[in-house]
Amino acid sequence: MTRMEIDLDPPNGITGFPLGMPAENVKTAAAALGRVQVRNEGSGRQFGYMKVTLLHEQFEIVFHLEDGKTLTAAEVWIPRPGPQDVTVRFRGIDVFRTPALALLDRLTAEGLTTRHDEPSYWTVPGLSLGLTRTAGHEVPLDTDGEPLYFQAVLVGPADYYDDLLTSG
């Protein structure tokens, strides 16, 4: 079994995809890993900006290019079983194999602020990390009735969630 590791490095990006990467480079690098779909090519409109989606047989990554030109955020979806051992890590923690509530406890133990402003959705302002437990299919549930594991994680630039630090 081959291994694939994706490291989350907010606010810098993810393995192979630094934030600020030009759109053409994002598409080329993503195509080397799987099939690519591009939506709203070159658009920087607020509700219709450019997205490049990497469709790998075991996972998806949605690359957000909010200015239509450069990578502004990367959203990695939970890997599915398959021929590769795909691991997504943040500071050595396996994001999708660590139960969600335990992962939040570890982040808090590291001195990070976690915010739970919407059902199934957490952010780490100051670090620009967003996590969701929302699943589009049946998954194991935790004692709180939510999915046991996070289903997606978003890495954004330095100030992506900072407005949440002053609200609420």
C-alpha positions in Angstrom: 0.0 0.0 0.0 1.4 3.4 -0.9 1.2 6.3 1.4 0.1 9.9 0.8 0.5 12.5 3.5 -1.1 16.0 3.4 0.2 18.4 6.0 -2.0 21.3 7.0 0.1 24.4 7.6 -2.1 27.4 8.4 -1.8 30.2 7.4 0.7 29.0 4.7 -1.3 26.3 2.9 -1.2 22.6 2.6 1.4 20.2 1.2 2.3 21.2 -2.4 -0.2 24.1 -2.4 1.1 27.3 -0.7 -1.5 30.1 -0.3 -0.8 32.7 -3.0 0.1 30.0 -5.6 -1.0 31.2 -9.1 -4.1 29.7 -10.5 -2.4 27.9 -13.4 0.1 26.3 -11.0 -2.8 25.1 -8.8 -4.5 23.5 -11.8 -1.3 21.8 -12.9 -0.3 20.5 -9.5 -3.9 19.3 -8.8 -4.0 17.5 -12.2 -0.9 15.6 -11.2 -2.9 14.0 -8.4 -6.3 13.4 -10.0 -9.1 14.8 -12.1 -9.7 18.6 -12.0 -12.8 20.6 -12.3 -12.7 24.4 -12.6 -15.6 26.6 -11.7 -15.9 30.3 -12.5 -12.5 30.5 -14.2 -10.7 33.8 -13.4 -13.7 35.2 -11.5 -13.2 37.1 -8.3 -16.9 37.9 -7.7 -17.9 37.6 -4.0 -20.5 34.8 -4.5 -19.1 33.4 -7.7 -15.3 33.3 -7.3 -13.0 30.7 -9.0 -12.7 27.2 -7.4 -10.5 24.3 -8.6 -11.6 20.9 -7.3 -9.2 18.0 -7.2 -11.1 14.7 -7.5 -8.9 11.9 -6.4 -10.4 8.4 -6.1 -10.1 8.6 -2.3 -10.6 12.3 -1.5 -11.4 15.8 -2.7 -9.7 19.1 -2.2 -11.4 22.3 -3.1 -9.0 25.1 -3.8 -10.5 28.6 -3.4 -9.2 31.4 -5.6 -11.3 34.2 -4.2 -9.5 36.9 -6.4 -9.7 34.6 -9.5 -5.9 34.6 -9.7 -4.2 33.0 -6.7 -4.9 30.3 -4.1 -6.6 31.9 -1.0 -7.8 28.7 0.9 -7.7 24.9 0.5 -10.5 22.7 1.8 -9.6 19.0 2.2 -12.4 16.4 2.6 -12.0 13.2 4.6 -10.3 10.4 2.7 -12.2 7.3 1.7 -10.7 3.8 1.9 -8.8 2.7 -1.2 -5.4 1.6 -2.4 -3.4 4.4 -0.8 -3.0 5.1 2.9 -4.0 8.8 2.9 -3.3 10.8 6.0 -4.1 14.5 6.7 -2.1 15.9 9.6 -2.0 19.1 11.6 1.0 19.5 13.9 1.3 15.7 13.9 -2.3 15.0 14.7 -4.3 12.8 12.2 -7.2 15.2 11.5 -9.6 12.6 10.1 -8.8 9.6 12.3 -8.9 11.4 15.6 -12.4 11.7 16.9 -13.7 15.3 16.4 -14.2 16.1 20.1 -10.8 14.7 21.0 -9.2 16.8 18.3 -10.9 19.9 19.6 -9.6 19.0 23.1 -6.0 18.7 21.7 -6.2 22.0 20.0 -7.4 23.7 23.2 -4.7 22.0 25.1 -2.2 23.6 22.7 -3.6 27.0 23.7 -5.6 27.5 20.6 -9.0 29.2 20.6 -11.8 27.1 19.1 -15.2 28.6 18.2 -18.4 26.6 17.7 -20.7 29.2 16.1 -22.8 26.9 13.9 -24.0 23.3 14.2 -21.3 20.9 13.1 -18.8 23.7 12.3 -15.8 25.0 14.3 -13.1 27.6 13.5 -9.7 28.3 15.0 -9.4 32.1 14.6 -5.9 33.4 14.7 -4.8 30.1 13.0 -7.2 30.2 10.1 -8.4 26.6 10.4 -12.0 25.7 9.8 -13.5 22.2 10.6 -16.8 20.6 9.8 -18.6 17.5 10.9 -21.3 17.8 8.3 -21.5 14.6 6.2 -23.3 14.0 3.0 -23.6 10.3 3.6 -24.0 7.9 6.5 -21.0 7.9 8.9 -20.4 6.7 12.5 -21.9 9.1 15.1 -20.4 10.2 18.4 -22.4 10.4 21.7 -23.5 14.0 20.8 -25.3 12.7 17.7 -22.8 14.4 15.3 -20.3 12.6 13.0 -17.5 11.0 15.1 -14.9 12.5 12.8 -14.5 15.8 11.1 -15.5 15.5 7.4 -13.5 18.5 6.0 -10.9 21.0 7.1 -10.2 24.4 5.5 -6.8 26.2 5.7 -7.0 29.9 5.0 -4.7 33.0 5.1 -3.6 34.6 8.4 -6.7 36.7 8.9 -9.4 34.4 7.4 -11.3 33.9 10.7 -9.9 36.8 12.8 -13.2 38.7 12.7 -14.6 35.9 14.9 -12.1 36.9 17.7 -13.9 40.2 18.3 -17.5 39.0 17.8 -19.7 37.0 20.1 
